[in-house]
Amino acid sequence: MRDKDTLLNSVQKKLEGTVRLPHQACVIGYELFLLAYLLKLDKDPQVNNLISTFTYRLPTWGLKELLNRQVNYAIRIAESEYNLEYEEMHKLLSLCDEIYALEYIGLNFDENLKNHYEESIRKRFSKQREKAKIVTEDKAEDWQRELWWYKENMT
């Protein structure tokens, strides 16, 4: 993981630039999450200011519904009629991480959608138990092992 100054500089630079795609905004949100959660800077005024700036800019970037978009993307993957390949399962886990990160920094989504999302993810992991376990074990870092989408796949 990168250090505090590297992450702060990265976020500041990206917030000053142009963001057009959900992926670009998610990268910023994830870096803010790393600062707040992993580096335990959630009370740091500079980090909180950057989080506020991020959430303020989402609508100006046309990404007001960023969290909903990512959740719906995860649902589409999870509810695919086909078995997921390794890379697709990896992407699904990454989306779960992004969604968690965006929630952690203050974005919210509808409780019904959240329930649908969690149910869809759990069904996919249940449907492809062995592949989900392999990908989870390959992908999980220490801090992720307590998150339900990792924890349930590692048992």
N, C-alpha and C positions, 0 to 999 in steps of 0.2 A: 504494500500500500504506500501511496505517496505521503509525504509529510505535510504538515499544516500550511507552511508558506507556499509550497508548490500547488496545493489544492486551492488556497485562497487566490493566488495569482491566476490560476486556470479559470476559476469561476468568474472573477472580475473581468478578465479578458473576454470570455464568452458572453457575459451580460452586456458588454459594450458593443459587441458585434451584432450581426443580423442572424436571427434564428428563424428558420422557415419550416423545419421538419420536426415532427414529434420526437424523433430519435435525438436530435440536437438538444431539445429541451430536457429530455430524460437524462442525458449525460450531465447536464448542469444540475438537475435535481438530485441525481445520484451522488455527485461530488459534494453537494451541500449536505446530503445525508451522511456521507463519510465524515465530514467535518463535525457535524452535530452529534452523531451517534457513536461512531467508532473512535473518534478522537476526543469525544466527550466535551465538545465545545458548544453544546446546545444553549448554554447561558451566556456565551460570548457575544457582546454587542455587535461586533463586526460580522459574525456569522449570522446573527439574527437579522441584521440589516440586509445582508445578501439574500437571505431567504425571503424577506419582505419584497425586495426588488424583483426577485424571480417571480413570485406570485403576482405582483403588480404588472409585470411585463407579459405574462402569458396571454391575456386577451389581446394585447397590441400585436402579438405574434400570430394571432389567429388560433391560439392553442388553449383557449379558456377551458375546454373540456379534455385536457391532456390526460388526466387520470382515467376518465371514462373511456377514452380511446384505447388506452393501454389495457384496461380491464376487458373491454370488448374484444380486443385483439387476442388476449389470452384465452378467452372463452371460445373464440373461433378455432384456435389451435386445439384446445382441449376437446372440443366437440366434433372434431373432424371424424368422418366415418372411417377413415383409414388408420392403420397403426402408424404411429409416429416413428420416424427414423431417429437415430441418436442425436443429430443436430437439432431436430425439431423439439425433442424433449429438453435438450439443453436450452433452447430458446424459451421454452415454456417456463423453466425454472428461472431464467434470467428475467422474464417478464414479472414473475412473482416477486423477485427481488426489487425490481423497479417500482412496482406497485406499492410494496412495503415502504420503500424509501420515500416515495411521493406522499404517502399517507403520513409518514413520520415527520416530514417537514411541514405538514399542515394542509395538504390537499385532501378533500373529502369526496366521497361518492355515495350514492343512494344505498341504503341498507338492503333493499331487495336485490339490487344489482350485485352487491357484495356477497350476499348469500348464494346467488346464482353462480357467481365466479368461483367461490370456494367449493361448491358442490360439483361444478364442472371439472375443476382441477383434481379433486379427490377421485372422481369417477375415472378420469384418464389414468391417474396413477394406479388405481385398482385394476383397470383393464390391462395395463402393461406393467405389472408389478416388477418384473425382472429388469426390464429396460430402465424404468424409473429409478430403481435401486442403483444400477450401474452408473447412470448419469449423475445421480445425487452424490454417490461416493467420489466420483471423479471431480465434481464441481465444488463441493462443500468446503468452505473455509471454516475455521474454528468458530467464529462468531455466528455463522449461519446455522450451525447444527441444532440450535434450539428453536428455529423457525419451523412452524408446523409442516411446511412443504418439504423440508429436508428431514426433519425428525421422523415423520410418518413413513418416509421412504427408506430410512436406514434401519428399520427394525425388521 
